[in-house]
């Protein structure tokens, strides 16, 4: 990868962050009803994307292993409105059992 491409990606990432803070922040302040639902969903979408990438990827390959079962068990626990500690323990236990069985 060339230095020009790296600096282009750095500038793009900085501009996206600046747009989020300055552009959407000002737009939601001037017309709160318009952008507020979108701005409120951005953290959840980013967190979900991070979970998906960390769950099914290893280096540059797609891996379907015990982590999928752990995330699924955690998602079901959240859906059933379990406390956070219970969600973490259930996810760890399911992942450990599936790894133990394989």
C-alpha positions in Angstrom: 0.0 0.0 0.0 1.4 3.4 -0.9 1.8 6.3 1.4 -0.6 8.3 -0.7 -3.3 5.8 -0.1 -2.6 5.7 3.6 -2.8 9.5 3.9 -6.0 9.5 1.8 -7.6 7.0 4.2 -6.4 9.0 7.2 -7.9 12.2 5.8 -11.2 10.4 4.9 -11.5 9.0 8.4 -10.9 12.4 9.9 -13.4 14.0 7.6 -16.0 11.4 8.5 -15.5 12.1 12.2 -15.6 15.9 11.7 -18.8 15.5 9.7 -20.4 13.5 12.4 -19.5 16.0 15.1 -19.9 19.2 13.2 -22.4 18.4 10.5 -24.9 16.1 12.2 -24.4 17.9 15.6 -25.3 21.2 14.2 -28.1 19.8 12.0 -29.7 18.0 15.0 -29.4 21.2 17.1 -31.1 23.4 14.5 -33.8 20.9 13.7 -33.9 18.3 16.5 -36.8 16.2 15.1 -35.2 15.5 11.8 -31.8 13.9 12.5 -32.3 12.8 16.1 -33.5 9.2 15.3 -30.6 8.6 12.9 -28.0 10.0 15.3 -29.4 7.9 18.1 -29.0 4.7 16.1 -25.4 5.2 15.0 -23.7 3.8 18.1 -25.8 0.7 18.0 -25.0 0.1 14.4 -21.3 0.6 14.9 -21.3 -1.7 17.9 -23.2 -4.4 16.0 -20.8 -4.2 13.1 -17.8 -4.6 15.4 -19.3 -7.6 17.1 -20.1 -9.2 13.7 -16.5 -8.7 12.4 -14.9 -9.9 15.6 -17.1 -12.9 15.7 -16.8 -14.4 12.2 -13.3 -13.3 11.1 -9.8 -14.6 11.8 -7.1 -12.7 10.0 -8.6 -12.4 6.6 -10.8 -15.5 6.5 -14.4 -16.2 7.4 -14.5 -18.5 10.4 -17.7 -20.1 11.9 -16.8 -21.6 15.2 -17.9 -21.6 18.9 -18.0 -17.8 19.0 -21.2 -17.8 16.9 -23.0 -19.9 19.4 -21.8 -17.6 22.3 -23.0 -14.5 20.5 -26.3 -16.1 19.7 -26.8 -17.1 23.3 -25.9 -13.6 24.4 -28.3 -12.1 21.9 -31.1 -14.4 23.2 -30.2 -13.4 26.8 -30.4 -9.7 25.9 -33.7 -10.3 24.1 -35.1 -12.0 27.2 -34.0 -8.9 29.2 -31.4 -10.7 31.4 -29.0 -8.6 33.5 -25.6 -7.8 31.9 -23.7 -10.1 34.1 -26.0 -13.0 33.2 -25.6 -12.2 29.5 -21.8 -12.4 29.8 -21.8 -15.6 31.9 -24.3 -17.3 29.5 -22.2 -16.3 26.5 -19.0 -17.5 28.0 -20.6 -20.8 29.2 -22.1 -21.6 25.8 -18.8 -20.8 24.0 -16.9 -23.0 26.4 -19.2 -25.9 26.1 -19.2 -25.8 22.3 -15.4 -25.6 22.3 -15.2 -28.5 24.7 -17.4 -30.6 22.5 -15.4 -30.1 19.4 
